[in-house]
Amino acid sequence: MRLDIITVIPDFFQGPVTTSILKRASDKGLATIVVHDLRDFGLGNYKQVDDKIYGGSAGMVLMIEPILNCIESLKAQRTYDEVIYLTPDGETFNQRMANSLSLKQNLILLCGHYKGIDHRIREHVITREISIGDYVLTGGELGAAIIADAVIRLIPGVISDETSALTDSFQDGLLSAPIYTRPADYNGWTVPEVLTSGNFAEIEKWNEEQALERTQQLRPDLLDDSTLD
Ligand code: ADE
């Protein structure tokens, strides 16, 4: 998979891309993440990327041309499955979306900044708009990093224990069962007995029951959320 991230603050991605799961995926050749500085496509000597809002509202908007020039230069090199714009008024990101994006080859993630981007880019160029939650951030960068992480960890081989991505919370629409490691008894805080029994059928049954119980208690909304299949 290849992810092209377009931003006015490329340094923001120093951490996520050079450490963490994203680094591991790129070291293994399973994912390529390329961060593009929108300013490289800015206009004139000052490399202008933003301008005042028509109609007099306060704030600045990212202009059409730098964005379009950047996206067109990428599209000239390969075909993209989606051109995604990160925005609080997009579709709320969830595990189902992460799963489906993890099957794609090439994605562009466009981060808005200031007041956002000229709406004509959204009308004519963007194929999908995603929000990471009902709150307003300074820009789309945190959202792009979250999507990159959630999507790339699902690519087979990125996480060493292949089953672990499949047994995550949300992956089957349920929260995970509680997990434990040694010691089995820490000053009287004990691990549920079944987990140390060696009876794998019983353990699996316990995990399933716990997953359902925790979901009923903590996130009952997930049980009738048909978006998590
Ligand atoms: N940009 C600003 N706020 C955002 C949000 N909640 N999700 C995605 N991108 C954003």
Residues whose N, C-alpha, C, O or C-beta is under 5 A from the ligand:
A	BS01	ADE	L86 T87 P88 I130 S131 I132 G133 Y135 V136 L137 T138 G139 G140 G143
